[in-house]
Amino acid sequence: MEPAPTDDLPRPSVGVDEWVFAAWSSDASVGVVSGHRLLGSTAWYWAAVAEAGHPVLHLTEWEIRVRADPFVVKAPEMWAEHHCVAPWQQWSIGNEAHASAFDDPAEALGRGYGTPTPIATDLEWYAIGGVTATDGGYEQVGVVHGEIELLGRPNIELVEVPARRWRRWTTASELAPIELPEVVAHAGLRAAFAFPDGSVSDWVLVADGWRSRRTGVTPGR
């Protein structure tokens, strides 16, 4: 079945419902990832901000109660939102929380005890093309505008930077991580997540966007 704009909205009848957004600067000095997954009455939320010369800021919550508006995510000392302004056209992406700062991004795949660091994200995602169907959903290219407020260092301002998003769902109880082209021994910025189901999403940033880091390669930033 061909995707429709209404597919951007939650699908109550499925087992897993997911939205993932990513953006990056054209020189690959800044990268952002933000994801949200509904699993019945609970939800996962994950986000990362990577900037050259600074620790990666990492934010995850794996046991969130789904609210009446499932796009609003609240947990202790954290608020986040993926708001569909117009299906297939525009999304608002925001959060206010204490992220964990990691000097080594690989720490996020372990116990994940970084330095608590305040962060506030206010981004707008705009489509610049139609959606492309994928297994279990679709993806779309776009641009992002907005600001990421940080403590103790300059804020990050993004002005029409390249972006991509993925919309996926399944009637099964599990959904594998997004498949991206792999890179080997790449020293770009990195955003890594270890999910509660045992799966891992380990991304590195190259000039034209995020890629998957091949398992077994020595960690790099």
GUTOR-960376 format. One record per residue: residue number from 1; y, z, x of N, C-alpha, C, CB in turn. Coordinates in steps of 0.2 Angstrom, whole numbers. Glycine has a CB too. Layout:
<rs>
> NUM,Y,Z,X,Y,Z,X,Y,Z,X,Y,Z,X
...
</rs>
This chain:
<rs>
> 1,-6,0,4,0,0,0,6,0,4,0,6,-5
> 2,11,-4,3,17,-5,7,21,2,5,21,-11,4
> 3,25,4,11,29,10,10,35,9,5,31,13,17
> 4,37,14,2,43,14,-2,48,19,0,41,14,-10
> 5,54,18,-2,59,23,0,58,30,-3,66,21,-3
> 6,54,31,-8,52,37,-11,47,41,-6,50,37,-18
> 7,44,37,-2,39,40,3,43,45,8,35,35,6
> 8,49,44,9,53,49,13,53,56,10,60,46,14
> 9,52,57,4,52,63,1,45,67,1,54,63,-6
> 10,44,73,0,38,76,0,33,74,-5,39,84,-1
> 11,27,74,-3,21,71,-7,17,77,-8,17,65,-4
> 12,17,81,-14,14,87,-16,6,86,-16,16,90,-22
> 13,4,80,-17,-4,79,-18,-7,78,-11,-5,73,-22
> 14,-4,78,-5,-7,77,1,-9,83,5,-3,72,5
> 15,-13,83,10,-15,89,13,-10,91,19,-22,88,16
> 16,-7,85,22,-2,86,27,3,81,26,-6,85,34
> 17,9,84,27,16,80,26,20,81,32,19,82,19
> 18,22,76,35,26,77,42,32,72,42,21,76,47
> 19,37,75,46,43,71,48,44,73,55,49,73,43
> 20,46,68,59,47,69,66,53,65,68,41,68,71
> 21,58,67,71,64,64,73,65,65,81,70,66,70
> 22,67,59,84,69,59,91,75,55,93,62,57,95
> 23,78,58,98,84,54,100,85,55,108,91,56,97
> 24,89,51,111,89,51,119,96,47,121,83,48,122
> 25,99,49,126,104,46,129,102,39,133,108,50,134
> 26,106,34,133,104,28,136,102,29,143,109,23,135
> 27,105,34,147,103,35,154,97,40,155,109,37,158
> 28,94,42,149,88,46,149,90,53,152,83,43,153
> 29,96,55,152,98,62,154,98,67,149,105,62,157
> 30,97,65,143,97,70,137,91,67,132,104,71,133
> 31,87,72,130,82,70,125,82,76,119,76,68,128
> 32,80,74,113,80,78,108,74,76,104,86,79,103
> 33,70,82,102,64,81,97,65,86,92,57,81,101
> 34,63,84,85,63,89,80,58,87,75,70,89,77
> 35,53,91,73,48,90,69,46,95,64,41,89,73
> 36,43,93,58,42,98,52,36,95,49,49,98,48
> 37,31,100,48,25,98,45,24,103,39,19,98,50
> 38,22,100,33,20,104,27,12,104,27,23,102,21
> 39,10,110,26,2,111,25,1,116,19,-1,114,31
> 40,2,113,13,1,117,7,7,122,6,-5,121,7
> 41,6,128,6,11,133,5,14,136,12,8,139,2
> 42,12,133,17,15,135,24,17,129,28,10,139,28
> 43,21,130,33,24,124,37,24,126,44,31,122,34
> 44,25,120,48,26,121,55,33,118,56,21,117,59
> 45,36,120,61,43,118,64,43,118,71,49,121,61
> 46,45,112,74,45,112,82,51,108,84,39,109,85
> 47,55,110,89,60,106,92,61,107,99,67,108,88
> 48,64,103,103,66,103,110,72,100,111,60,101,114
> 49,76,102,116,82,99,119,81,99,126,89,103,117
> 50,81,93,129,80,92,136,86,89,139,73,88,138
> 51,89,92,145,95,89,148,94,90,155,101,93,146
> 52,95,85,159,94,84,166,98,90,169,97,78,169
> 53,95,94,174,98,99,178,98,106,174,105,97,179
> 54,95,106,168,95,112,164,88,114,162,100,112,158
> 55,86,120,161,80,122,158,79,118,151,79,129,157
> 56,73,116,149,72,113,142,72,119,137,65,110,142
> 57,75,118,132,76,123,126,70,121,121,83,123,123
> 58,66,126,119,60,125,116,60,129,110,54,126,120
> 59,59,127,104,59,131,98,53,129,93,65,130,94
> 60,48,134,92,43,133,87,42,139,83,36,132,92
> 61,40,137,76,38,142,71,32,139,68,43,144,66
> 62,26,143,68,20,140,65,17,143,59,14,141,70
> 63,21,148,56,19,151,50,25,152,45,15,158,51
> 64,27,147,43,33,147,39,31,146,31,38,142,41
> 65,34,150,27,33,150,20,37,144,17,35,156,16
> 66,34,139,14,37,133,11,42,136,5,32,128,9
> 67,48,134,5,53,136,0,53,131,-5,60,137,3
> 68,57,132,-11,58,128,-16,60,121,-14,63,130,-21
> 69,65,121,-9,67,115,-5,63,115,1,75,115,-4
> 70,58,111,2,53,111,8,57,109,14,47,107,6
> 71,63,105,13,66,103,19,70,109,23,71,97,18
> 72,71,114,19,74,120,22,69,125,25,78,124,17
> 73,70,126,32,65,130,35,68,137,38,62,127,42
> 74,66,143,35,68,149,37,63,154,40,72,152,31
> 75,64,157,46,60,162,49,64,167,52,55,158,54
> 76,62,172,54,66,178,57,70,175,63,62,183,60
> 77,77,176,62,82,173,67,82,166,68,81,177,74
> 78,80,162,63,80,155,63,81,152,57,73,152,66
> 79,85,147,57,86,142,51,86,135,54,93,144,47
> 80,83,131,50,83,124,52,82,119,45,77,122,56
> 81,84,113,46,84,109,40,83,101,42,90,109,36
> 82,79,98,39,79,90,39,81,88,32,72,87,41
> 83,87,86,31,89,84,24,90,77,24,96,87,23
> 84,86,74,19,86,67,17,92,65,13,80,65,13
> 85,98,63,16,104,61,13,103,55,9,109,60,18
> 86,99,50,12,98,43,8,91,41,11,104,38,9
> 87,86,40,7,80,38,9,80,31,13,75,37,4
> 88,77,31,19,77,25,23,84,23,27,74,19,20
> 89,89,28,26,95,26,28,98,32,32,100,25,22
> 90,98,38,30,102,43,33,98,50,32,109,44,31
> 91,98,54,38,95,61,38,100,65,42,88,61,41
> 92,101,72,39,104,77,43,99,82,46,109,81,38
> 93,100,83,52,95,87,56,99,93,59,92,83,62
> 94,97,99,58,101,105,60,96,111,61,106,107,55
> 95,99,115,65,95,122,66,100,127,69,89,121,71
> 96,99,133,68,102,138,72,97,144,73,108,142,67
> 97,96,145,80,91,149,82,91,152,89,84,146,81
> 98,87,156,91,86,157,98,80,153,101,85,165,99
> 99,81,148,105,76,144,108,73,148,114,78,137,110
> 100,68,146,117,65,148,123,67,143,128,57,149,123
> 101,70,146,134,72,141,139,67,141,145,79,143,142
> 102,64,135,147,59,135,152,61,131,158,52,132,149
> 103,61,134,164,62,130,170,57,125,171,63,134,176
> 104,51,126,169,45,122,170,43,120,162,39,125,174
> 105,44,114,160,42,112,153,35,113,152,44,105,152
> 106,30,114,157,23,115,156,22,122,153,19,114,162
> 107,27,126,154,26,133,151,25,133,144,32,137,153
> 108,28,128,140,28,128,133,20,127,131,32,122,131
> 109,16,124,135,9,123,133,5,129,134,6,117,137
> 110,8,135,137,4,141,138,6,146,133,5,143,145
> 111,8,152,136,10,157,131,17,156,128,9,164,135
> 112,21,152,132,28,151,129,33,156,129,27,148,122
> 113,33,160,134,38,166,134,43,164,139,35,173,136
> 114,48,160,136,54,158,140,60,163,139,56,151,138
> 115,66,162,142,72,166,141,75,164,134,77,164,147
> 116,76,169,130,79,168,123,86,165,124,79,174,119
> 117,88,159,121,94,156,122,97,153,115,93,150,127
> 118,103,155,113,105,153,107,106,146,107,112,157,105
> 119,105,142,101,106,135,100,108,134,93,100,131,102
> 120,112,129,92,114,127,86,115,119,86,121,130,83
> 121,111,116,82,111,108,82,113,106,75,103,106,83
> 122,118,101,76,121,97,70,121,90,71,128,100,68
> 123,116,86,69,115,79,70,114,75,64,109,78,75
> 124,117,69,64,116,64,59,112,58,61,123,62,56
> 125,106,57,58,102,51,60,103,45,55,94,53,60
> 126,105,39,58,106,33,54,102,28,56,114,31,55
> 127,99,25,51,94,19,52,98,13,54,90,17,45
> 128,95,9,59,98,2,60,93,-3,59,101,3,68
> 129,88,-2,56,83,-7,54,78,-4,49,79,-9,60
> 130,74,-8,46,69,-6,41,64,-2,44,67,-12,38
> 131,59,0,40,54,4,42,48,-1,44,51,9,37
> 132,44,1,49,38,-2,51,32,2,49,38,-4,58
> 133,27,-1,45,21,3,43,17,5,49,17,-1,38
> 134,14,11,49,9,13,54,3,16,50,13,18,59
> 135,-2,18,54,-8,21,51,-5,28,48,-13,22,56
> 136,-6,29,42,-4,35,39,4,36,37,-6,40,43
> 137,8,30,38,15,31,36,19,26,39,17,38,39
> 138,24,27,42,29,22,45,33,25,50,33,19,39
> 139,37,21,54,42,23,59,48,19,58,39,23,66
> 140,54,21,61,60,18,60,65,19,66,63,20,53
> 141,68,14,68,73,15,73,80,16,70,74,9,78
> 142,84,20,74,91,22,72,95,24,77,90,27,67
> 143,100,27,76,105,30,80,107,37,78,112,26,81
> 144,109,42,83,111,48,81,118,50,83,106,53,84
> 145,121,53,79,128,56,81,128,64,80,134,53,76
> 146,131,67,84,132,75,82,133,79,89,126,77,79
> 147,132,85,88,133,90,93,128,95,93,140,93,93
> 148,126,97,99,121,103,100,125,108,104,115,101,104
> 149,127,114,101,130,120,104,126,124,108,134,124,98
> 150,128,125,114,124,129,119,128,135,121,121,125,124
> 151,125,140,124,128,146,126,128,146,134,125,153,124
> 152,134,147,137,134,147,145,134,140,148,128,151,147
> 153,134,135,144,135,128,147,138,123,142,127,125,149
> 154,140,118,144,144,113,140,139,111,134,147,107,143
> 155,142,110,128,139,108,122,137,100,124,143,108,116
> 156,132,98,120,129,91,121,132,87,115,121,91,121
> 157,136,82,117,138,78,111,135,71,112,146,77,112
> 158,132,69,106,128,63,106,132,58,101,121,64,103
> 159,134,52,104,138,47,100,134,41,100,145,46,103
> 160,131,39,94,127,33,93,122,32,98,132,27,93
> 161,118,37,100,113,36,105,106,34,101,111,43,108
> 162,102,30,105,96,28,102,92,33,99,92,24,107
> 163,88,31,94,84,36,90,78,33,87,88,40,85
> 164,73,37,85,67,34,81,65,40,77,62,32,86
> 165,62,38,71,58,44,67,52,41,65,63,45,61
> 166,47,46,63,41,45,61,40,49,54,35,47,66
> 167,37,45,49,35,48,43,28,47,42,40,45,37
> 168,24,53,41,17,52,41,14,57,36,13,53,48
> 169,8,56,33,5,60,28,-2,58,28,8,60,21
> 170,-7,63,25,-14,62,25,-16,67,19,-17,63,31
> 171,-22,65,16,-25,69,11,-30,74,15,-29,65,6
> 172,-31,73,21,-36,77,25,-32,83,27,-38,73,32
> 173,-35,88,30,-32,95,31,-29,95,38,-37,100,31
> 174,-30,89,42,-27,89,49,-24,82,50,-32,91,54
> 175,-19,82,55,-16,76,57,-15,76,64,-9,75,53
> 176,-18,71,68,-17,70,75,-10,69,77,-21,65,78
> 177,-8,71,83,-1,70,85,1,63,85,0,73,92
> 178,7,61,85,10,55,85,7,51,92,17,54,85
> 179,5,45,91,3,41,97,9,37,100,-3,37,96
> 180,10,38,106,15,34,110,12,31,116,21,39,112
> 181,16,26,118,13,23,124,13,28,130,17,16,126
> 182,8,27,134,7,32,140,11,30,146,0,33,141
> 183,13,35,150,16,34,156,12,39,161,24,36,156
> 184,12,37,167,8,41,172,13,43,178,2,36,175
> 185,13,49,180,16,52,186,24,50,185,14,49,192
> 186,26,51,179,33,50,178,37,57,178,35,47,171
> 187,43,57,182,47,63,183,53,64,178,50,63,190
> 188,52,60,172,58,61,167,58,68,164,57,55,162
> 189,63,69,159,63,75,155,57,75,151,69,75,151
> 190,55,81,149,49,82,146,49,87,140,44,85,151
> 191,46,86,135,45,90,129,38,91,127,50,87,123
> 192,35,97,127,28,98,126,27,103,121,25,100,133
> 193,22,102,117,21,107,111,13,107,111,24,104,105
> 194,11,114,110,4,115,109,3,118,102,1,121,114
> 195,0,114,97,0,115,90,-6,120,88,-1,109,86
> 196,-5,124,83,-10,129,81,-17,126,80,-8,132,75
> 197,-18,119,78,-24,116,77,-28,114,84,-24,110,73
> 198,-25,116,90,-27,114,96,-25,108,99,-35,114,95
> 199,-21,104,95,-19,97,98,-13,99,102,-17,93,92
> 200,-11,94,106,-5,94,110,-1,88,110,-7,95,118
> 201,6,89,110,10,83,110,14,84,117,15,83,104
> 202,14,80,122,17,81,128,21,74,130,11,82,134
> 203,27,74,129,31,68,129,36,69,135,36,68,123
> 204,37,63,138,42,62,144,47,57,142,38,61,151
> 205,53,57,144,58,53,143,59,47,148,65,56,141
> 206,59,41,146,60,35,150,67,32,147,54,30,150
> 207,69,27,150,75,24,149,75,21,141,77,18,153
> 208,70,19,139,70,16,132,66,21,127,66,10,132
> 209,66,27,129,64,32,124,58,37,126,61,29,118
> 210,55,40,121,50,45,123,43,42,124,50,51,117
> 211,39,44,128,32,42,129,28,48,130,32,37,136
> 212,21,46,129,16,52,130,14,52,138,10,50,126
> 213,14,58,140,12,60,147,4,60,147,15,66,149
> 214,2,56,152,-6,55,152,-9,62,154,-8,50,157
> 215,-14,64,151,-17,71,153,-20,71,160,-23,72,148
> 216,-18,76,163,-21,77,170,-16,75,176,-27,73,171
> 217,-10,73,174,-5,71,178,-1,77,180,0,66,176
> 218,1,78,187,5,84,189,11,84,185,6,83,196
> 219,13,90,182,19,91,178,26,89,182,20,98,176
> 220,30,85,178,37,84,181,42,84,176,36,77,183
> 221,48,84,178,54,85,174,59,79,175,58,92,174
</rs>
